[in-house]
């Protein structure tokens, strides 16, 4: 299969980069923007995550119909303005295939995404060794 395809989720990305991946054959770039996303980088997402950890959840008293008062907690991610998505471009040079998308991620995905980015940087450098 070759060409350009849409990448819809972090699960699809994990499938592409599962097990022992050869980073000279598969590259993943983040924050590529274009017509399908934004320039948000993994560093931007990490900064937002740290800000979220420092932002305590806000609570407000809400009166139910029964007259009882309850504490309602607002969504901390919304309060902190947390960015929770990243633009991805996967390049498979040997099979002439590209996948792109703007995918939702969780804070638990960040360490794995950073490993993919670091592996890609090493893989691109290794694959181009001797080309210039």
Protein Blocks (a to p, Z undefined) as FASTA:
>chain_A
ZZjdddfbfklmmmmmgcjddfklbccdehklpmnbcfbdfklmmmmmmmmmmmccdddd
dddfkopacdddddfklmnopafbdcdddddfknopaddddddddfklmmmmmmmmmmmm
mmmmmmmgokZZ
